[in-house]
């Protein structure tokens, strides 16, 4: 399986980079995981809705360019469907059984995702009703992808 993580912004924190790299290393025997970064647009404090929409559209164009043809697109969105780790693993299995061997996970910037990116998604996934920094969300996502493969292979780690 091939998994792309398309995320807005760069990660500056060393501890987050190290954690993501660790899970990418662990995932090597299950899937090829690549991270693609899209530049984040500078936001003005107290920007108007129009300015926010422009930022989302600019970031959205960058995201859409990175989505591979034929990939299942899963966007992380607070209003998305909440799944347990087991249900996420089952989602991986179901997509695989349908012949989908390429998945693209999308993590938006601080202003969220454009309507065009949301409409391109096959699944809107929420990890919580809480808001997380998108840099931290990248680490949480790769850990859950790893956990999903461990569950599917019935290997220790999950509990």
Secondary structure, DSSP 4 states (H G I P E B T S, - for coil): -EEEEEEES----HHHHHHHHHHHHHHTTT-EEEEEEEPPPP--TT--HHHHHHHHHHHHHHHHHHSPTT-EEEEEEEEEEE--HHHHHHHHHHHHHTT--EEEEEE-BTTB--HHHHHH-SEEEES-SS---HHHHHHHHHHHHHHHHHHHTT-TT--
